[in-house]
Amino acid sequence: MSNEGRTVAIVEDHGALRIFLRDVLQQRGWTVCGVAGTAETGAELVLGSKPDVAVVDLHLASEGGGEGLIRRLVAAELHTKVVVFTATTDPQELQGVLEAGAHGIVLKEGGLPELIDGLDAVTRGERYVSPSLG
């Protein structure tokens, strides 16, 4: 399978999950540009590597959190698609990330299969929202 359109950066503040996602996505044929644990280091990573997709945790423990990072990336006018990977089901928060420019929302409870579905959808140019958010 071609890796064209399959580069990803991971911005997740839980270290074990960050490494797990990196390893599994690499096994699935994604080229992982890097991983970061804060919005600040995530911005540096994504702005520097310009991946096709950035997986961003919504509740990053840093200035502006995930939504602030999304707004910063969108303002930079990259071609990077943003998929929010979150445990929250709060409709206001989720609407906020879509308004900020996210291309997809994947609930962590959906696990890796749902994350892969979301990544595949946004690389095809589609918007993805976890089915359980209906």
Backbone hydrogen bonds in HBPLUS format (Angstrom, degrees):
<---DONOR---> <-ACCEPTOR-->    atom                        ^
c    i                          cat <-CA-CA->   ^        H-A-AA   ^      H-
h    n   atom  resd res      DA  || num        DHA   H-A  angle D-A-AA Bond
n    s   type  num  typ     dist DA aas  dist angle  dist       angle   num
A0006-ARG N   A0003-ASN O   2.86 MM   3  4.99 139.1  2.03 142.8 135.2     1
A0031-THR N   A0006-ARG O   2.93 MM  25  6.25 166.4  1.95 159.1 163.2     2
A0052-ASP N   A0007-THR O   3.09 MM  45  5.12 122.8  2.44 107.8 121.7     3
A0053-VAL N   A0007-THR O   3.02 MM  46  6.36 149.7  2.11 150.1 159.7     4
A0008-VAL N   A0031-THR O   2.90 MM  23  6.23 155.0  1.96 154.1 157.6     5
A0033-CYS N   A0008-VAL O   2.78 MM  25  5.86 153.2  1.85 147.1 156.1     6
A0009-ALA N   A0053-VAL O   2.98 MM  44  6.54 145.3  2.11 146.7 157.7     7
A0055-VAL N   A0009-ALA O   2.83 MM  46  6.22 164.7  1.85 168.7 169.9     8
A0010-ILE N   A0034-GLY O   3.12 MM  24  6.51 164.4  2.14 151.4 156.2     9
A0036-ALA N   A0010-ILE O   2.80 MM  26  6.27 143.1  1.94 156.5 166.8    10
A0011-VAL N   A0055-VAL O   2.75 MM  44  5.97 164.4  1.78 171.9 177.5    11
A0057-ASP N   A0011-VAL O   2.85 MM  46  6.17 155.3  1.91 171.8 177.9    12
A0012-GLU N   A0036-ALA O   2.99 MM  24  6.39 144.7  2.11 171.3 161.2    13
A0018-ARG N   A0014-HIS O   2.90 MM   4  6.08 159.1  1.94 158.9 166.0    14
A0019-ILE N   A0015-GLY O   3.07 MM   4  6.31 161.3  2.11 152.9 156.1    15
A0020-PHE N   A0016-ALA O   2.95 MM   4  6.10 157.8  2.00 145.7 152.6    16
A0021-LEU N   A0017-LEU O   2.86 MM   4  6.01 169.9  1.87 155.1 157.4    17
A0022-ARG N   A0018-ARG O   3.07 MM   4  6.26 158.9  2.11 142.9 149.1    18
A0023-ASP N   A0019-ILE O   2.96 MM   4  6.18 169.3  1.98 153.3 155.3    19
A0024-VAL N   A0020-PHE O   2.92 MM   4  6.09 170.6  1.93 159.8 162.5    20
A0025-LEU N   A0021-LEU O   2.90 MM   4  5.88 165.5  1.92 150.8 155.5    21
A0026-GLN N   A0022-ARG O   3.04 MM   4  6.16 155.3  2.10 146.3 153.3    22
A0027-GLN N   A0023-ASP O   3.03 MM   4  6.27 154.4  2.10 143.6 150.7    23
A0028-ARG N   A0024-VAL O   2.98 MM   4  6.26 133.9  2.20 140.7 153.6    24
A0030-TRP N   A0025-LEU O   2.91 MM   5  5.35 157.8  1.96 156.6 149.2    25
A0029-GLY N   A0026-GLN O   3.07 MM   3  5.23 161.3  2.10 110.2 112.8    26
A0042-GLY N   A0038-THR O   2.82 MM   4  5.80 145.5  1.94 141.6 152.8    27
A0043-ALA N   A0039-ALA O   2.84 MM   4  5.98 152.4  1.92 144.4 150.5    28
A0044-GLU N   A0040-GLU O   3.16 MM   4  6.49 163.1  2.19 148.0 151.9    29
A0045-LEU N   A0041-THR O   2.95 MM   4  6.11 159.5  1.99 143.8 149.6    30
A0046-VAL N   A0042-GLY O   2.89 MM   4  6.08 174.9  1.89 158.3 158.9    31
A0047-LEU N   A0043-ALA O   2.84 MM   4  5.79 165.9  1.86 153.4 158.3    32
A0048-GLY N   A0044-GLU O   2.96 MM   4  5.83 145.6  2.08 137.7 147.0    33
A0049-SER N   A0045-LEU O   2.90 MM   4  5.96 154.2  1.96 149.5 156.2    34
A0050-LYS N   A0046-VAL O   2.81 MM   4  5.25 150.1  1.89 141.4 147.8    35
A0081-LYS N   A0052-ASP O   2.82 MM  29  6.12 172.7  1.82 144.1 142.9    36
A0054-ALA N   A0081-LYS O   2.76 MM  27  6.22 150.1  1.85 160.9 171.1    37
A0083-VAL N   A0054-ALA O   2.87 MM  29  6.15 168.5  1.88 159.9 163.2    38
A0056-VAL N   A0083-VAL O   2.87 MM  27  6.15 161.6  1.90 150.9 156.8    39
A0085-PHE N   A0056-VAL O   2.86 MM  29  5.78 157.7  1.91 131.8 138.3    40
A0066-GLY N   A0058-LEU O   2.89 MM   8  4.19 149.9  1.98 139.2 135.4    41
A0062-SER N   A0060-LEU O   2.89 MM   2  5.59 136.5  2.09 102.9  90.2    42
A0065-GLY N   A0062-SER O   2.88 MM   3  5.31 151.6  1.96 127.9 137.0    43
A0068-GLY N   A0064-GLY O   2.92 MM   4  4.33 151.1  2.01 133.8 130.3    44
A0069-LEU N   A0065-GLY O   3.16 MM   4  6.47 153.6  2.23 145.5 153.1    45
A0070-ILE N   A0066-GLY O   2.91 MM   4  6.19 159.2  1.95 152.7 158.1    46
A0071-ARG N   A0067-GLU O   3.01 MM   4  6.28 164.9  2.04 152.0 155.1    47
A0072-ARG N   A0068-GLY O   3.01 MM   4  6.25 153.8  2.08 144.4 151.7    48
A0073-LEU N   A0069-LEU O   2.91 MM   4  6.19 159.1  1.95 155.6 161.0    49
A0074-VAL N   A0070-ILE O   2.89 MM   4  6.10 164.2  1.91 158.6 162.8    50
A0075-ALA N   A0071-ARG O   2.95 MM   4  6.06 157.6  2.00 144.6 150.9    51
A0076-ALA N   A0072-ARG O   3.16 MM   4  6.37 133.8  2.39 136.4 147.6    52
A0076-ALA N   A0073-LEU O   3.16 MM   3  5.14 131.5  2.41  93.7 106.6    53
A0077-GLU N   A0074-VAL O   2.99 MM   3  5.31 160.2  2.03 111.1 117.3    54
A0103-HIS N   A0082-VAL O   2.79 MM  21  5.36 150.6  1.88 144.1 154.3    55
A0104-GLY N   A0082-VAL O   3.20 MM  22  6.56 131.9  2.44 154.0 152.3    56
A0084-VAL N   A0104-GLY O   2.84 MM  20  6.06 168.3  1.85 146.8 143.1    57
A0106-VAL N   A0084-VAL O   2.75 MM  22  6.05 168.5  1.77 172.6 176.6    58
A0086-THR N   A0106-VAL O   3.00 MM  20  6.40 157.8  2.05 157.2 164.4    59
A0108-LYS N   A0086-THR O   2.65 MM  22  5.37 154.8  1.71 137.6 141.8    60
A0094-LEU N   A0090-ASP O   3.00 MM   4  6.23 166.5  2.02 161.5 165.9    61
A0095-GLN N   A0091-PRO O   2.87 MM   4  5.95 155.9  1.92 145.5 152.3    62
A0096-GLY N   A0092-GLN O   2.93 MM   4  6.06 148.6  2.03 140.0 149.1    63
A0097-VAL N   A0093-GLU O   3.09 MM   4  6.50 145.5  2.22 146.5 154.3    64
A0098-LEU N   A0094-LEU O   3.20 MM   4  6.48 154.2  2.27 144.8 151.5    65
A0099-GLU N   A0095-GLN O   2.89 MM   4  6.13 160.0  1.93 151.4 157.3    66
A0100-ALA N   A0096-GLY O   2.88 MM   4  6.04 136.8  2.07 136.3 148.6    67
A0102-ALA N   A0097-VAL O   2.98 MM   5  5.68 165.7  2.00 156.7 152.9    68
A0101-GLY N   A0098-LEU O   3.07 MM   3  5.22 145.5  2.19  99.6 110.0    69
A0128-TYR N   A0103-HIS O   3.10 MM  25  6.64 153.5  2.18 141.7 149.9    70
A0105-ILE N   A0128-TYR O   2.76 MM  23  6.19 145.1  1.88 143.4 154.7    71
A0130-SER N   A0105-ILE O   2.91 MM  25  6.16 140.1  2.07 152.7 165.4    72
A0110-GLY N   A0107-LEU O   2.94 MM   3  5.47 152.2  2.02 112.3 120.8    73
A0111-GLY N   A0108-LYS O   2.96 MM   3  5.33 156.4  2.02 110.8 118.5    74
A0115-LEU N   A0111-GLY O   3.12 MM   4  6.44 153.2  2.20 146.8 155.1    75
A0116-ILE N   A0112-LEU O   2.91 MM   4  6.12 164.8  1.93 162.3 164.7    76
A0117-ASP N   A0113-PRO O   3.02 MM   4  6.28 157.6  2.08 143.1 149.4    77
A0118-GLY N   A0114-GLU O   2.89 MM   4  6.14 157.7  1.94 148.2 154.1    78
A0119-LEU N   A0115-LEU O   2.87 MM   4  6.13 161.2  1.90 154.9 159.8    79
A0120-ASP N   A0116-ILE O   2.88 MM   4  6.05 165.8  1.90 153.7 157.8    80
A0121-ALA N   A0117-ASP O   2.92 MM   4  6.09 158.1  1.97 147.0 153.3    81
A0122-VAL N   A0118-GLY O   3.03 MM   4  6.27 170.0  2.04 154.4 156.0    82
A0123-THR N   A0119-LEU O   3.09 MM   4  6.23 151.1  2.18 146.2 154.1    83
A0124-ARG N   A0120-ASP O   3.18 MM   4  6.42 129.7  2.45 138.5 150.9    84
A0124-ARG N   A0121-ALA O   3.04 MM   3  5.19 136.8  2.24  99.6 112.1    85
A0126-GLU N   A0121-ALA O   2.98 MM   5  5.23 158.7  2.02 147.8 141.4    86
A0125-GLY N   A0122-VAL O   3.01 MM   3  4.91 155.9  2.07  99.5 106.3    87
A0133-LEU N   A0130-SER O   2.93 MM   3  5.59 160.4  1.97 121.6 128.1    88
A0134-GLY N   A0131-PRO O   2.92 MM   3  5.18 155.7  1.98 110.8 118.9    89
